[in-house]
Amino acid sequence: MKFINGIHNIKYKNKKKSIITIGNFDGIHIGHQNLLNKACYIKKIDKYELILIIFEPQPMEFFLYDKSPLRLTNLRTKIEILARWHIDKIICIKFNNYFSKIHAEHFIKKILINKLSMKKLIIGDDAHLGYKKQGNFSFIKKLSNKYNFSLIKIEKICKNKNRVSSSLIRKYILKNNFFLANKLLGYSFYIKGKVFYRNKNNKKLGFTTVNIILKKNMLSLKGSYIVLVYFCGKKYFGLANIKNEFIFSNKKLILEAHLINFKKKIYGCLLKVIFKKKIINKKKINSIKEQKKQIILNLNKTKQYFNIK
């Protein structure tokens, strides 16, 4: 799989005929996976190149700024999950003021057909392309006849009469229902991040912690969570506390993880944190002594959850 950052980095017309699909693919849930599975099947039959187009920032992030929906997956995680499919190229287009004004027909003709040699376009039933979302399915269908490419529509997937969507998964996660969220994702919800050095109250508390700064556009989890942490192929059980704190004079969302039977210093290393369950703490903490007591209590709950003696 080849990752191309920016349409300007495609210098020459694609030599191979291509199948193209387009979207945000936030979370890459079972609806996205259904589309990708069908795209890979068509690729196998036709022997075409499979190209996936994504956007950075995502269109709603560009238009709504801080009011846009928070992400389930950052770009790194998205690419990591997409690597499971036989995609030949992922093209990440910078969504800016110029690109937001491109009409659907211009985008399809000048970029998808003339630059990427598209012969088939696969989209979801709710997809829209181009300026002011004018490129709905019926509009693109007319263009497919005009420019001689096949248009394939992938119907929605529903679970319990609800359409599978990134927004529904966000709703389940924020309600701490990881079971339903994971069913729609098709995998366990997780985040990845690099460990940074943070010398705060950890020595006073007497606990070894690993700390990650969370991206501001990622889904805002807060509180205490039972987690699984993967580091260098090994699995560790732990407790994660997520809260806003000032780091380097800026307010940041911090994940502070207490891992059971873990004493290593791993600054700069990449961790994968899988969320299992939220711990509800109703008591307000007013001192380091109370904080230490609460962490011990939550660590005991973590051990009970994983059946650790």
C-alpha angles and dihedrals in degrees: 000000000000121000116209116190106207133005088246088070090068097089099174137033114275108263095207126064110251146211111213134196126181136199150101093269090197107182092357089238127184091280091057090043091054089054092047093048091053091045091053091048091052090047090054092051098043098034089225126144114262114224125184120197122204133169136232116227096024110245094251090051089054095048101035101031109188092004094062120109113275117247129256091201133025120219094267093053092043092055090045092055094042089056087075089075128067095254115156098198137011111198115197110201119200106237105214139144092283095049093045089064097051112115119234094244092051091049093049097044103037100035111020098037107024097037105027101030093232117192098164131031120198118195139162119255091254098047122131128186134195140007114357089354091281092147100085123156097274091048092049089046090060090049091051089060092045096049099031104242130130119248117207121190120204112208122227123267118227131199119191088352091303122117110242106244141149090248092056091050090051088052092053093047093049088051087052093243098138091161094065093037091054092048089058094042094049090224138049114286111249145161131212129211146151120260114243131193114261122172105190129120096325095105091048091049092048096228131123109230139180117211133204129186109225121219114255094232093053124102107285109235116176133183134034123326137183105233146179113222124199120202125168091346094307127114124227131183119227157146120252125200116195121195144138116265138161111259121176088352092303129101109247137175105243130197109205113188127195107201121201114242093358122129104157127122106228105167112169093018123128117243131192112212119195116195116222108166141347119239112218112217113185099178118092113232116225105169144030088251091056090044091054091048091051093049091052089049092049092046088054089052088051091052091049091050092053093035093241116162 
